[in-house]
Amino acid sequence: MKLIDIPYYVKFIFSCDSNDECFSTTDSEMMKFIVNASNKESISRLEIGQKIQFEPIARNPKVYEITNITIRHLFDDTDSHKYGFDSEDCEYNQGENKEWLFSILIKTEIK
């Protein structure tokens, strides 16, 4: 089954401590716009120390280094995600908004 066909996904939040930029998505198709800075290939994993970029690179040539990864919101009911305010999330989501199972907060710094 293709990820695009699944009604639920993970919420990825990329938060840059250097300049308060934020990229948040629950859409698996948006992940193809995040590439390794060294070879410009789509990512298939995330790890601390990894350098990434967001396409189109011509519009945003910055290189971001991952400094921390936190898995959050591990609840037994996805309705729990609908209440309250998440100060570490972005103001707007990118791509299609889907229900999400948990969130992964990826902290970055500009390199």
Residue, then its C-alpha position, 0 to 999 in steps of 0.5 A: m500500500k502506498l503511503i499516500d493512500i493511508p488516512y493517517y500519517v506521522k506529523f513531521i515538524f522541522s524547527c530551526d533554532s537559528n532563525d525560527e523557521c518552521f516546516s510542518t507536514t502530515d503529508s507523505e508527499m511533502m517529504k520528497f522536498i527534503v533532501n540530503a545537502s551533500n547529494k541532493e537525494s530525497i531522504s529515507r532516514l533522519e539522524i542527528g548531525q545530518k545536513i538537509q535542504f528544502e527544495p526548491i533549493a533555488r528559493n531556499p539555499k540554506v543548509y540545515e543541520i539536525t541537532n535533535i529528534t524527539i518523538r512526541h504525542l504518543f497518545d492512545d487516541t488521535d483526538s487528543h491531538k486536536y486540543g490545546f496549543d503546541s508551541e513547538d509546531c508551525e503556524y501552518n501545515q504544508g501539504e494535505n492535512k491528515e490525521w496523525l498518529f504521533s509527531i516527530l520534532i526535528k530541531t535544526e540549525i543553519k550551517 
